Amino acid sequence: MTYFIPGNTAVENARNLSQSALPNAPQVHEEPAPRRTAPVRTRLSAALRAAAERELRLANRIDPTCTTVAG
């Protein structure tokens, strides 16, 4: 029998019920938080682009006759 306890969700109730019915069953592992690679990649790409632009400006100041393809 499942009792309603304010604040508990259906998932918590089901987990508690399954663990009480199978006390030797392996414990449920929580999934790790998703990695936040997209924002990190975006910031890293912007930093690398800015560094490349600075290097290109410096190279053009050192040798203005050198032609580079900017894309």
N, C-alpha and C positions, 0 to 999 in steps of 0.2 A: 504494500500500500504506500502510495506517495502522498506525503503531506505538503500542503501549500505553506511555504514560509515566505513572507514578504521580502523582496529583494533577491530571491533566488530565481535564476532563469531555468527554463526547461532543460537546457544542456547540463547545468549543475545538478539538477534533480536526477537526470538520467545517469550522469556519472556516479553520483552517490549511490543510486540504486544498483548499478552494475557492480560497483566495488563491494557493496554489502552482500550481493548475491554470489560474487566470486572473490572471496577474500584473498586467494592466492594468485589472482590474475595479475599480470604485469601492470604497473602504473602507467597512466596516460601521460605522455610527454608533451609539453607545450611546444608549439612551433616557434622557432626563433623569429624575431622581427625581421621583416624584409630589409635587405640591404639597400642603402640609399646611394647607389652608384651613379644614377643619372645626374643628380645635382652636383656631385663631386666631379664627374666627367665634364660637365658644362663649365664649372668654374676653372678646372684645370685647362681645358681647351682655350678659354678666354685668356688665361694668364700666358699660355704658350704663344697664342697669336700676338698678344701685346709685346712679348719679348722678341718675337721674330720681326715685328714692325720696327721696334727700336733698333735692332741689329741692322736691319736694312737701311734705316735712316743714317745710322753711323757709317755703314759701308759706303753709302752715297756721298757722305761728307768727306770721307777719306779719299775716295777715287770716283769723282763724278762721271768719268768717261766710261766706267764699267756699266754695261747694260744688264739689267735683271728683269726677269718676267715676274710681274706682280699679279697675283690671281685672286 
